[in-house]
Amino acid sequence: MRSIPRHLIVVALVGFFFLTWRAQTDQDVVGAQTRKPIMVTRVYTGPDGQSHAEEIEMRLTGVASEMIKATGVQFRRTPAGNFSDWHVGPRRQYVITLSGRGEIEVAAGKKIAMGPGHINLIEDTTGKGHTTRVVGTEDRVTIVIPLADQSVSRASR
């Protein structure tokens, strides 16, 4: 008779652990499906010679992107109120806003707001270019990452 209660306890414990594990696995799947994608604002020169912008999703394999070859890293601090009139990017590069706020203007007056965490992929190295403005009262701090591969990105093909 004593073996039946022990057997029931073992079955109950195994069932409890299985249900707990299953609930955690379900949460992991739901969490992975609802994670916000990493978005990049791609600024590029269109066939019209004007700069345009589009939101592209960074491709991830698991939890990371492919390794992107860069030639260096530069930190920049641009004072509040600074305005850079129409210009092209000096090269293909990522510009990531760490703090402060900015705004890029491209063709047709389209403006892109940039705040902390905003990632730009600058590819408009020819044509009319874009304007850049620091908005608000705080300096804009960015990290600039020039890319080793200066050919047009796969996203534009």
TISEVO-852114 format. One record per residue: residue number from 1; x, y, z of N, C-alpha, C, O in turn. Coordinates in steps of 0.1 Angstrom, whole numbers, plus 5000, padded with zeros to 4 digits. Atoms other than C-alpha are relative to their C-alpha. Layout:
<recs>
rec num NUM	npx X	npy Y	npz Z	capx X	capy Y	capz Z	cpx X	cpy Y	cpz Z	opx X	opy Y	opz Z
...
</recs>
This chain:
<recs>
rec num 1	npx 5008	npy 4988	npz 5000	capx 5000	capy 5000	capz 5000	cpx 5009	cpy 5013	cpz 5000	opx 5005	opy 5023	opz 4994
rec num 2	npx 4991	npy 4988	npz 4999	capx 5029	capy 5024	capz 5007	cpx 5005	cpy 5003	cpz 4986	opx 5008	opy 5015	opz 4984
rec num 3	npx 4994	npy 4997	npz 5013	capx 5041	capy 5021	capz 4971	cpx 4990	cpy 5008	cpz 4991	opx 4995	opy 5016	opz 4983
rec num 4	npx 5009	npy 4992	npz 5007	capx 5009	capy 5036	capz 4957	cpx 5001	cpy 5015	cpz 5003	opx 5002	opy 5023	opz 4993
rec num 5	npx 4998	npy 4986	npz 4998	capx 5012	capy 5069	capz 4975	cpx 5014	cpy 5006	cpz 4995	opx 5014	opy 5017	opz 4990
rec num 6	npx 4987	npy 4996	npz 5005	capx 5049	capy 5071	capz 4966	cpx 4999	cpy 5002	cpz 4985	opx 5004	opy 5011	opz 4979
rec num 7	npx 5002	npy 4999	npz 5014	capx 5040	capy 5064	capz 4930	cpx 4992	cpy 5012	cpz 4996	opx 4996	opy 5019	opz 4986
rec num 8	npx 5008	npy 4988	npz 5003	capx 5014	capy 5091	capz 4930	cpx 5008	cpy 5013	cpz 5002	opx 5007	opy 5022	opz 4994
rec num 9	npx 4991	npy 4988	npz 4998	capx 5039	capy 5116	capz 4945	cpx 5010	cpy 5002	cpz 4989	opx 5011	opy 5013	opz 4984
rec num 10	npx 4990	npy 4999	npz 5011	capx 5065	capy 5108	capz 4919	cpx 4993	cpy 5004	cpz 4987	opx 4998	opy 5013	opz 4980
rec num 11	npx 5007	npy 4996	npz 5012	capx 5039	capy 5111	capz 4891	cpx 4996	cpy 5014	cpz 5001	opx 4997	opy 5022	opz 4991
rec num 12	npx 5004	npy 4986	npz 4998	capx 5026	capy 5144	capz 4905	cpx 5012	cpy 5009	cpz 4999	opx 5011	opy 5019	opz 4992
rec num 13	npx 4988	npy 4991	npz 5001	capx 5062	capy 5158	capz 4908	cpx 5004	cpy 5001	cpz 4985	opx 5008	opy 5011	opz 4980
rec num 14	npx 4996	npy 5000	npz 5014	capx 5071	capy 5147	capz 4872	cpx 4990	cpy 5009	cpz 4992	opx 4994	opy 5017	opz 4984
rec num 15	npx 5010	npy 4992	npz 5007	capx 5038	capy 5162	capz 4860	cpx 5002	cpy 5015	cpz 5003	opx 5001	opy 5023	opz 4993
rec num 16	npx 4998	npy 4986	npz 4996	capx 5045	capy 5195	capz 4879	cpx 5012	cpy 5005	cpz 4992	opx 5011	opy 5016	opz 4987
rec num 17	npx 4988	npy 4995	npz 5007	capx 5080	capy 5198	capz 4864	cpx 4998	cpy 5001	cpz 4985	opx 5003	opy 5010	opz 4979
rec num 18	npx 5003	npy 4999	npz 5015	capx 5068	capy 5190	capz 4829	cpx 4991	cpy 5012	cpz 4997	opx 4994	opy 5020	opz 4988
rec num 19	npx 5009	npy 4989	npz 5003	capx 5040	capy 5216	capz 4831	cpx 5008	cpy 5013	cpz 5002	opx 5006	opy 5023	opz 4995
rec num 20	npx 4992	npy 4988	npz 4997	capx 5064	capy 5242	capz 4846	cpx 5010	cpy 5002	cpz 4988	opx 5011	opy 5014	opz 4983
rec num 21	npx 4991	npy 4999	npz 5011	capx 5090	capy 5235	capz 4818	cpx 4992	cpy 5004	cpz 4987	opx 4997	opy 5013	opz 4980
rec num 22	npx 5008	npy 4997	npz 5012	capx 5062	capy 5236	capz 4791	cpx 4996	cpy 5015	cpz 5000	opx 4996	opy 5021	opz 4990
rec num 23	npx 5005	npy 4986	npz 4999	capx 5049	capy 5270	capz 4804	cpx 5012	cpy 5009	cpz 4997	opx 5010	opy 5019	opz 4990
rec num 24	npx 4988	npy 4992	npz 5003	capx 5085	capy 5284	capz 4803	cpx 5003	cpy 5000	cpz 4985	opx 5006	opy 5010	opz 4979
rec num 25	npx 4997	npy 5001	npz 5014	capx 5090	capy 5271	capz 4768	cpx 4990	cpy 5008	cpz 4992	opx 4994	opy 5015	opz 4982
rec num 26	npx 5010	npy 4992	npz 5007	capx 5057	capy 5286	capz 4756	cpx 5003	cpy 5015	cpz 5002	opx 5001	opy 5022	opz 4992
rec num 27	npx 4997	npy 4985	npz 4998	capx 5067	capy 5320	capz 4771	cpx 5012	cpy 5004	cpz 4992	opx 5012	opy 5014	opz 4986
rec num 28	npx 4988	npy 4997	npz 5009	capx 5101	capy 5318	capz 4753	cpx 4996	cpy 5002	cpz 4986	opx 5001	opy 5011	opz 4979
rec num 29	npx 5004	npy 4999	npz 5014	capx 5084	capy 5312	capz 4720	cpx 4992	cpy 5013	cpz 4998	opx 4994	opy 5020	opz 4988
rec num 30	npx 5008	npy 4988	npz 5001	capx 5058	capy 5340	capz 4726	cpx 5010	cpy 5012	cpz 5000	opx 5008	opy 5022	opz 4993
rec num 31	npx 4991	npy 4988	npz 4999	capx 5086	capy 5364	capz 4737	cpx 5009	cpy 5002	cpz 4987	opx 5011	opy 5013	opz 4983
rec num 32	npx 4992	npy 4999	npz 5012	capx 5107	capy 5356	capz 4706	cpx 4991	cpy 5005	cpz 4988	opx 4996	opy 5012	opz 4980
rec num 33	npx 5009	npy 4996	npz 5011	capx 5077	capy 5361	capz 4683	cpx 4996	cpy 5015	cpz 5002	opx 4993	opy 5022	opz 4992
rec num 34	npx 5005	npy 4986	npz 4998	capx 5068	capy 5395	capz 4699	cpx 5012	cpy 5010	cpz 5002	opx 5009	opy 5022	opz 5004
rec num 35	npx 4989	npy 4991	npz 4999	capx 5103	capy 5410	capz 4701	cpx 5000	cpy 5010	cpz 4989	opx 4997	opy 5007	opz 4977
rec num 36	npx 5000	npy 4989	npz 5010	capx 5106	capy 5443	capz 4684	cpx 5012	cpy 4998	cpz 4991	opx 5024	opy 4996	opz 4996
rec num 37	npx 4989	npy 5002	npz 5009	capx 5128	capy 5440	capz 4653	cpx 5010	cpy 5012	cpz 5001	opx 5006	opy 5023	opz 5005
rec num 38	npx 4991	npy 4989	npz 5001	capx 5160	capy 5461	capz 4650	cpx 4999	cpy 5007	cpz 4987	opx 5001	opy 5001	opz 4976
rec num 39	npx 5003	npy 4992	npz 5012	capx 5152	capy 5488	capz 4625	cpx 5012	cpy 5009	cpz 4997	opx 5018	opy 5015	opz 5006
rec num 40	npx 4990	npy 4991	npz 5004	capx 5177	capy 5508	capz 4605	cpx 4994	cpy 5009	cpz 4989	opx 4987	opy 5005	opz 4980
rec num 41	npx 5004	npy 4990	npz 5010	capx 5170	capy 5540	capz 4585	cpx 5011	cpy 5000	cpz 4990	opx 5022	opy 5005	opz 4992
rec num 42	npx 4990	npy 5000	npz 5011	capx 5188	capy 5536	capz 4552	cpx 4998	cpy 5012	cpz 4992	opx 4987	opy 5015	opz 4987
rec num 43	npx 5000	npy 4988	npz 5008	capx 5196	capy 5569	capz 4535	cpx 5008	cpy 4997	cpz 4987	opx 5020	opy 4994	opz 4988
rec num 44	npx 4993	npy 5004	npz 5012	capx 5205	capy 5563	capz 4498	cpx 4996	cpy 5009	cpz 4989	opx 4987	opy 5017	opz 4990
rec num 45	npx 5002	npy 4992	npz 5012	capx 5207	capy 5580	capz 4464	cpx 4992	cpy 4992	cpz 4991	opx 4995	opy 4981	opz 4987
rec num 46	npx 5008	npy 5007	npz 5010	capx 5179	capy 5571	capz 4441	cpx 5004	cpy 5004	cpz 4986	opx 5013	opy 5011	opz 4984
rec num 47	npx 4996	npy 4997	npz 5014	capx 5180	capy 5571	capz 4403	cpx 4998	cpy 5014	cpz 4996	opx 5003	opy 5019	opz 4986
rec num 48	npx 5002	npy 4986	npz 5003	capx 5168	capy 5607	capz 4404	cpx 5011	cpy 5009	cpz 5005	opx 5010	opy 5021	opz 5004
rec num 49	npx 4989	npy 4992	npz 4994	capx 5200	capy 5618	capz 4421	cpx 4997	cpy 5007	cpz 5013	opx 5005	opy 5014	opz 5019
rec num 50	npx 5004	npy 4995	npz 4987	capx 5181	capy 5627	capz 4453	cpx 5002	cpy 4989	cpz 5010	opx 5002	opy 4977	opz 5008
rec num 51	npx 4999	npy 5009	npz 4989	capx 5185	capy 5612	capz 4487	cpx 4986	cpy 4996	cpz 5005	opx 4977	opy 5005	opz 5005
rec num 52	npx 5013	npy 5006	npz 4995	capx 5157	capy 5590	capz 4500	cpx 5003	cpy 4992	cpz 5013	opx 5015	opy 4989	opz 5015
rec num 53	npx 4998	npy 5008	npz 4988	capx 5152	capy 5571	capz 4532	cpx 4989	cpy 4989	cpz 5001	opx 4978	opy 4991	opz 4996
rec num 54	npx 5009	npy 5011	npz 4998	capx 5136	capy 5538	capz 4540	cpx 5004	cpy 4992	cpz 5013	opx 5016	opy 4992	opz 5017
rec num 55	npx 4998	npy 5008	npz 4988	capx 5132	capy 5517	capz 4571	cpx 5003	cpy 4985	cpz 4996	opx 4994	opy 4980	opz 4989
rec num 56	npx 4997	npy 5014	npz 5003	capx 5149	capy 5483	capz 4568	cpx 5002	cpy 4992	cpz 5013	opx 5007	opy 4998	opz 5023
rec num 57	npx 4998	npy 5008	npz 4988	capx 5150	capy 5455	capz 4593	cpx 5013	cpy 4993	cpz 4999	opx 5017	opy 4987	opz 4989
rec num 58	npx 4987	npy 5006	npz 4999	capx 5184	capy 5443	capz 4604	cpx 4998	cpy 4985	cpz 5000	opx 4990	opy 4980	opz 5009
rec num 59	npx 5002	npy 5015	npz 5001	capx 5187	capy 5406	capz 4595	cpx 5009	cpy 4994	cpz 5012	opx 5020	opy 4997	opz 5014
rec num 60	npx 4994	npy 5007	npz 4989	capx 5195	capy 5385	capz 4625	cpx 5000	cpy 4985	cpz 4998	opx 4990	opy 4979	opz 4993
rec num 61	npx 5000	npy 5014	npz 5000	capx 5206	capy 5349	capz 4627	cpx 5001	cpy 4996	cpz 5015	opx 5011	opy 4997	opz 5021
rec num 62	npx 5000	npy 5003	npz 4986	capx 5195	capy 5338	capz 4661	cpx 4999	cpy 5014	cpz 5007	opx 4989	opy 5021	opz 5006
rec num 63	npx 5000	npy 4988	npz 4992	capx 5204	capy 5367	capz 4684	cpx 5009	cpy 5011	cpz 4995	opx 5010	opy 5022	opz 5000
rec num 64	npx 4990	npy 4990	npz 5004	capx 5230	capy 5385	capz 4663	cpx 4999	cpy 5001	cpz 4984	opx 4994	opy 4992	opz 4977
rec num 65	npx 4999	npy 4999	npz 5014	capx 5236	capy 5399	capz 4628	cpx 5012	cpy 4993	cpz 4995	opx 5020	opy 4989	opz 5003
rec num 66	npx 4987	npy 5005	npz 5005	capx 5263	capy 5387	capz 4605	cpx 5010	cpy 5010	cpz 5004	opx 5007	opy 5022	opz 5007
rec num 67	npx 4989	npy 4991	npz 4996	capx 5297	capy 5402	capz 4613	cpx 5001	cpy 5010	cpz 4988	opx 5003	opy 5006	opz 4977
rec num 68	npx 4999	npy 4989	npz 5010	capx 5299	capy 5436	capz 4595	cpx 5015	cpy 5005	cpz 5001	opx 5019	opy 5010	opz 5011
rec num 69	npx 4986	npy 4995	npz 5000	capx 5335	capy 5446	capz 4585	cpx 5000	cpy 5015	cpz 4999	opx 4993	opy 5022	opz 4991
rec num 70	npx 4999	npy 4985	npz 4999	capx 5343	capy 5482	capz 4595	cpx 5015	cpy 5004	cpz 4999	opx 5024	opy 4996	opz 5002
rec num 71	npx 4986	npy 4995	npz 5000	capx 5374	capy 5503	capz 4591	cpx 5004	cpy 5008	cpz 5012	opx 5016	opy 5011	opz 5014
rec num 72	npx 4997	npy 4993	npz 4988	capx 5372	capy 5521	capz 4624	cpx 4987	cpy 5004	cpz 5007	opx 4976	opy 5000	opz 5003
rec num 73	npx 5011	npy 4995	npz 4992	capx 5350	capy 5538	capz 4650	cpx 5003	cpy 5014	cpz 5004	opx 5014	opy 5017	opz 5008
rec num 74	npx 4998	npy 4986	npz 4996	capx 5346	capy 5575	capz 4657	cpx 4988	cpy 5004	cpz 5008	opx 4976	opy 5002	opz 5004
rec num 75	npx 5011	npy 4994	npz 4991	capx 5326	capy 5592	capz 4685	cpx 4999	cpy 5014	cpz 4996	opx 5010	opy 5021	opz 4995
rec num 76	npx 5001	npy 4986	npz 5003	capx 5312	capy 5626	capz 4677	cpx 4990	cpy 5007	cpz 5010	opx 4980	opy 5000	opz 5014
rec num 77	npx 5009	npy 4992	npz 4992	capx 5296	capy 5653	capz 4698	cpx 4997	cpy 5013	cpz 4991	opx 5006	opy 5020	opz 4988
rec num 78	npx 5004	npy 4989	npz 5008	capx 5276	capy 5678	capz 4678	cpx 4991	cpy 5009	cpz 5008	opx 4981	opy 5005	opz 5014
rec num 79	npx 5007	npy 4991	npz 4991	capx 5263	capy 5709	capz 4696	cpx 4985	cpy 5002	cpz 4996	opx 4982	opy 5001	opz 4985
rec num 80	npx 5014	npy 4997	npz 5002	capx 5226	capy 5717	capz 4700	cpx 4999	cpy 5011	cpz 4991	opx 5007	opy 5021	opz 4991
rec num 81	npx 5002	npy 4989	npz 5010	capx 5213	capy 5738	capz 4672	cpx 5008	cpy 4999	cpz 4987	opx 5006	opy 5007	opz 4978
rec num 82	npx 4992	npy 5001	npz 5012	capx 5239	capy 5727	capz 4647	cpx 4992	cpy 4996	cpz 4988	opx 4983	opy 4987	opz 4989
rec num 83	npx 5007	npy 5003	npz 5012	capx 5227	capy 5725	capz 4611	cpx 5011	cpy 4998	cpz 4989	opx 5019	opy 5007	opz 4986
rec num 84	npx 4991	npy 5003	npz 5012	capx 5246	capy 5709	capz 4581	cpx 4991	cpy 5000	cpz 4988	opx 4982	opy 4991	opz 4986
rec num 85	npx 5008	npy 4999	npz 5013	capx 5231	capy 5720	capz 4548	cpx 5003	cpy 4988	cpz 4991	opx 5010	opy 4979	opz 4995
rec num 86	npx 5000	npy 5011	npz 5009	capx 5228	capy 5697	capz 4519	cpx 5014	cpy 4994	cpz 4998	opx 5023	opy 5002	opz 4994
rec num 87	npx 4988	npy 5007	npz 5002	capx 5256	capy 5672	capz 4518	cpx 4998	cpy 4985	cpz 4998	opx 4988	opy 4980	opz 5002
rec num 88	npx 5000	npy 5015	npz 5002	capx 5264	capy 5636	capz 4509	cpx 5008	cpy 4994	cpz 5011	opx 5016	opy 5001	opz 5017
rec num 89	npx 4991	npy 5007	npz 4991	capx 5279	capy 5610	capz 4532	cpx 5014	cpy 4999	cpz 4994	opx 5015	opy 4997	opz 4982
rec num 90	npx 4986	npy 5001	npz 5005	capx 5317	capy 5608	capz 4529	cpx 5003	cpy 4986	cpz 4996	opx 5013	opy 4984	opz 4989
rec num 91	npx 4998	npy 5014	npz 5003	capx 5314	capy 5570	capz 4526	cpx 4988	cpy 4992	cpz 5006	opx 4980	opy 4998	opz 5013
rec num 92	npx 5010	npy 5009	npz 4993	capx 5291	capy 5541	capz 4535	cpx 5003	cpy 4999	cpz 5014	opx 5015	opy 4995	opz 5018
rec num 93	npx 4997	npy 5000	npz 4986	capx 5288	capy 5542	capz 4572	cpx 4987	cpy 4999	cpz 5008	opx 4976	opy 5003	opz 5004
rec num 94	npx 5011	npy 5000	npz 4990	capx 5265	capy 5535	capz 4602	cpx 5002	cpy 5012	cpz 5008	opx 5014	opy 5015	opz 5012
rec num 95	npx 5000	npy 4989	npz 4990	capx 5257	capy 5565	capz 4624	cpx 4989	cpy 4997	cpz 5010	opx 4977	opy 4996	opz 5007
rec num 96	npx 5009	npy 5004	npz 4989	capx 5241	capy 5556	capz 4657	cpx 5000	cpy 5010	cpz 5010	opx 5010	opy 5014	opz 5016
rec num 97	npx 5002	npy 4990	npz 4990	capx 5227	capy 5582	capz 4680	cpx 5000	cpy 4994	cpz 5014	opx 4993	opy 4985	opz 5017
rec num 98	npx 4999	npy 5005	npz 4986	capx 5238	capy 5576	capz 4716	cpx 4992	cpy 5008	cpz 5010	opx 4985	opy 5003	opz 5019
rec num 99	npx 5008	npy 4991	npz 4991	capx 5222	capy 5607	capz 4732	cpx 4997	cpy 5012	cpz 4992	opx 5004	opy 5015	opz 4982
rec num 100	npx 5005	npy 4988	npz 5007	capx 5205	capy 5639	capz 4721	cpx 4990	cpy 4996	cpz 4989	opx 4987	opy 4984	opz 4988
rec num 101	npx 5010	npy 5002	npz 5010	capx 5182	capy 5643	capz 4692	cpx 5004	cpy 5007	cpz 4987	opx 5011	opy 5017	opz 4988
rec num 102	npx 4997	npy 4994	npz 5013	capx 5186	capy 5650	capz 4655	cpx 4989	cpy 4998	cpz 4990	opx 4979	opy 4991	opz 4993
rec num 103	npx 5010	npy 5001	npz 5011	capx 5167	capy 5652	capz 4622	cpx 5008	cpy 5000	cpz 4987	opx 5016	opy 5009	opz 4985
rec num 104	npx 4995	npy 5000	npz 5013	capx 5177	capy 5643	capz 4587	cpx 4988	cpy 5004	cpz 4990	opx 4977	opy 4999	opz 4992
rec num 105	npx 5009	npy 4997	npz 5010	capx 5159	capy 5658	capz 4557	cpx 5005	cpy 4995	cpz 4987	opx 5017	opy 4997	opz 4983
rec num 106	npx 4996	npy 5006	npz 5013	capx 5159	capy 5640	capz 4523	cpx 4990	cpy 5006	cpz 4990	opx 4983	opy 5016	opz 4993
rec num 107	npx 5008	npy 4995	npz 5011	capx 5141	capy 5646	capz 4490	cpx 4985	cpy 5002	cpz 5004	opx 4980	opy 4995	opz 5013
rec num 108	npx 5014	npy 4997	npz 4998	capx 5106	capy 5660	capz 4490	cpx 4996	cpy 5005	cpz 5014	opx 4985	opy 5004	opz 5018
rec num 109	npx 5003	npy 4994	npz 4986	capx 5110	capy 5675	capz 4525	cpx 4998	cpy 4989	cpz 5010	opx 4994	opy 4993	opz 5021
rec num 110	npx 5002	npy 5011	npz 4990	capx 5108	capy 5641	capz 4542	cpx 5010	cpy 5001	cpz 5011	opx 5022	opy 5002	opz 5008
rec num 111	npx 4991	npy 4998	npz 4988	capx 5122	capy 5644	capz 4577	cpx 5000	cpy 4987	cpz 5009	opx 4989	opy 4981	opz 5011
rec num 112	npx 4998	npy 5012	npz 4992	capx 5135	capy 5615	capz 4598	cpx 5005	cpy 5005	cpz 5014	opx 5016	opy 5010	opz 5015
rec num 113	npx 4995	npy 4996	npz 4986	capx 5137	capy 5621	capz 4636	cpx 5009	cpy 4989	cpz 5005	opx 5007	opy 4977	opz 5003
rec num 114	npx 4990	npy 5009	npz 4994	capx 5167	capy 5605	capz 4654	cpx 5001	cpy 5003	cpz 5015	opx 5004	opy 5014	opz 5019
rec num 115	npx 4998	npy 4998	npz 4986	capx 5169	capy 5599	capz 4691	cpx 5009	cpy 4989	cpz 5005	opx 5015	opy 4981	opz 4996
rec num 116	npx 4991	npy 5010	npz 4995	capx 5189	capy 5576	capz 4714	cpx 4997	cpy 4986	cpz 4995	opx 4985	opy 4982	opz 4996
rec num 117	npx 5002	npy 5013	npz 5005	capx 5194	capy 5542	capz 4698	cpx 4996	cpy 4999	cpz 4985	opx 4996	opy 4989	opz 4979
rec num 118	npx 5004	npy 5000	npz 5014	capx 5184	capy 5553	capz 4663	cpx 5013	cpy 4997	cpz 4992	opx 5023	opy 5002	opz 4994
rec num 119	npx 4989	npy 5004	npz 5009	capx 5206	capy 5536	capz 4636	cpx 4997	cpy 5005	cpz 4986	opx 4987	opy 5002	opz 4980
rec num 120	npx 5001	npy 4996	npz 5014	capx 5212	capy 5552	capz 4602	cpx 5011	cpy 4992	cpz 4993	opx 5022	opy 4990	opz 4998
rec num 121	npx 4991	npy 5005	npz 5010	capx 5229	capy 5535	capz 4573	cpx 5001	cpy 5010	cpz 4989	opx 4992	opy 5011	opz 4981
rec num 122	npx 4998	npy 4989	npz 5010	capx 5243	capy 5563	capz 4552	cpx 5006	cpy 4994	cpz 4988	opx 5018	opy 4989	opz 4988
rec num 123	npx 4995	npy 5005	npz 5013	capx 5247	capy 5553	capz 4516	cpx 4998	cpy 5010	cpz 4989	opx 5001	opy 5007	opz 4977
rec num 124	npx 5002	npy 4990	npz 5010	capx 5239	capy 5586	capz 4498	cpx 5014	cpy 5007	cpz 4998	opx 5015	opy 5019	opz 5003
rec num 125	npx 4987	npy 4994	npz 5002	capx 5275	capy 5593	capz 4487	cpx 5001	cpy 5008	cpz 4987	opx 5012	opy 5013	opz 4984
rec num 126	npx 5001	npy 4992	npz 5013	capx 5265	capy 5609	capz 4454	cpx 4987	cpy 5008	cpz 5000	opx 4978	opy 5005	opz 5008
rec num 127	npx 5013	npy 4993	npz 5002	capx 5237	capy 5633	capz 4443	cpx 4999	cpy 5012	cpz 5009	opx 5009	opy 5018	opz 5013
rec num 128	npx 5003	npy 4987	npz 4992	capx 5221	capy 5662	capz 4462	cpx 5003	cpy 4998	cpz 5015	opx 5008	opy 5007	opz 5021
rec num 129	npx 4997	npy 5002	npz 4986	capx 5225	capy 5646	capz 4496	cpx 4988	cpy 5003	cpz 5010	opx 4976	opy 5003	opz 5005
rec num 130	npx 5010	npy 4998	npz 4990	capx 5206	capy 5653	capz 4528	cpx 5005	cpy 5011	cpz 5010	opx 5016	opy 5015	opz 5009
rec num 131	npx 4996	npy 4990	npz 4990	capx 5206	capy 5679	capz 4556	cpx 4999	cpy 4993	cpz 5014	opx 4992	opy 4983	opz 5015
rec num 132	npx 5000	npy 5006	npz 4986	capx 5213	capy 5671	capz 4593	cpx 4999	cpy 5012	cpz 5010	opx 5006	opy 5022	opz 5008
rec num 133	npx 5002	npy 4990	npz 4989	capx 5201	capy 5691	capz 4623	cpx 5000	cpy 4994	cpz 5013	opx 4994	opy 4983	opz 5015
rec num 134	npx 5001	npy 5005	npz 4986	capx 5206	capy 5687	capz 4660	cpx 4988	cpy 5008	cpz 5006	opx 4988	opy 5021	opz 5006
rec num 135	npx 5012	npy 4993	npz 4994	capx 5172	capy 5695	capz 4677	cpx 5000	cpy 4999	cpz 5015	opx 5006	opy 4990	opz 5020
rec num 136	npx 5001	npy 5000	npz 4985	capx 5165	capy 5703	capz 4713	cpx 5012	cpy 5008	cpz 5006	opx 5019	opy 5015	opz 4998
rec num 137	npx 4990	npy 4992	npz 4993	capx 5189	capy 5718	capz 4738	cpx 5012	cpy 4992	cpz 5004	opx 5022	opy 4997	opz 5010
rec num 138	npx 4989	npy 5009	npz 4996	capx 5212	capy 5688	capz 4743	cpx 5009	cpy 4997	cpz 4988	opx 5004	opy 4996	opz 4976
rec num 139	npx 4991	npy 5004	npz 5011	capx 5243	capy 5680	capz 4722	cpx 4996	cpy 4986	cpz 4995	opx 4990	opy 4978	opz 5003
rec num 140	npx 5002	npy 5014	npz 5006	capx 5239	capy 5649	capz 4699	cpx 5013	cpy 4993	cpz 5000	opx 5023	opy 4997	opz 4994
rec num 141	npx 4988	npy 5009	npz 5000	capx 5264	capy 5622	capz 4706	cpx 4997	cpy 4988	cpz 4991	opx 4987	opy 4981	opz 4993
rec num 142	npx 5002	npy 5012	npz 5009	capx 5269	capy 5596	capz 4679	cpx 5012	cpy 4992	cpz 4999	opx 5023	opy 4996	opz 5003
rec num 143	npx 4989	npy 5009	npz 5003	capx 5291	capy 5567	capz 4670	cpx 4999	cpy 4998	cpz 4985	opx 4989	opy 4994	opz 4980
rec num 144	npx 4999	npy 5002	npz 5015	capx 5302	capy 5566	capz 4633	cpx 5009	cpy 4988	cpz 4997	opx 5020	opy 4987	opz 5003
rec num 145	npx 4993	npy 5012	npz 5003	capx 5312	capy 5533	capz 4619	cpx 5001	cpy 4999	cpz 4985	opx 4992	opy 4994	opz 4978
rec num 146	npx 4998	npy 5002	npz 5014	capx 5327	capy 5534	capz 4584	cpx 5001	cpy 4986	cpz 4996	opx 5007	opy 4978	opz 5002
rec num 147	npx 5000	npy 5014	npz 5004	capx 5321	capy 5502	capz 4565	cpx 5011	cpy 4997	cpz 4990	opx 5015	opy 5005	opz 4982
rec num 148	npx 4989	npy 5004	npz 5009	capx 5349	capy 5483	capz 4548	cpx 4995	cpy 4998	cpz 4986	opx 5002	opy 5002	opz 4976
rec num 149	npx 5006	npy 5003	npz 5014	capx 5326	capy 5473	capz 4519	cpx 4993	cpy 5013	cpz 4996	opx 4983	opy 5017	opz 5002
rec num 150	npx 5006	npy 4988	npz 5004	capx 5318	capy 5505	capz 4501	cpx 4990	cpy 4998	cpz 4988	opx 4986	opy 5008	opz 4982
rec num 151	npx 5009	npy 5003	npz 5011	capx 5296	capy 5488	capz 4474	cpx 4985	cpy 5002	cpz 5006	opx 4983	opy 5002	opz 5018
rec num 152	npx 5014	npy 4998	npz 4996	capx 5258	capy 5494	capz 4475	cpx 4995	cpy 4988	cpz 5007	opx 4998	opy 4976	opz 5004
rec num 153	npx 5005	npy 5011	npz 4992	capx 5240	capy 5473	capz 4501	cpx 4991	cpy 4991	cpz 4993	opx 4985	opy 4995	opz 4983
rec num 154	npx 5009	npy 5010	npz 5006	capx 5221	capy 5441	capz 4493	cpx 4985	cpy 5005	cpz 5001	opx 4977	opy 5001	opz 4992
rec num 155	npx 5014	npy 4996	npz 4998	capx 5189	capy 5459	capz 4505	cpx 4995	cpy 5008	cpz 4988	opx 4983	opy 5009	opz 4986
rec num 156	npx 5005	npy 4992	npz 5011	capx 5189	capy 5482	capz 4475	cpx 5000	cpy 4993	cpz 4987	opx 4996	opy 4999	opz 4977
rec num 157	npx 5000	npy 5007	npz 5012	capx 5193	capy 5455	capz 4449	cpx 4987	cpy 4994	cpz 4997	opx 4985	opy 4987	opz 4986
</recs>
